[in-house]
């Protein structure tokens, strides 16, 4: 099966602030990467909903946040929770990238 959303920095999928999107896991080990432009000093909340929420199909969803250099973002997480039905990260962007 073809990958509908690339799982690396070559992904061209853009997620505008304030919008929601649904992705599909196309095969075992698949990941979907979305690009987003953040404003420095603003707070953001990102979440992935799993099977238990009724809004997803993954039993163990994973959320990774990377910067424009494709490194794990060095952000100050004000809240990072792994709940039974979703993964939630709240943070403030330091650079906007």
Secondary structure, DSSP 8 states (H G I E B T S, - for coil): ---SS-SSTT---B--TT--------STT-----B----TT-EEEEEEE-GGGTS---SS-----B-TTSSB---EEEEEEE-SSEEEEEEE-SS--
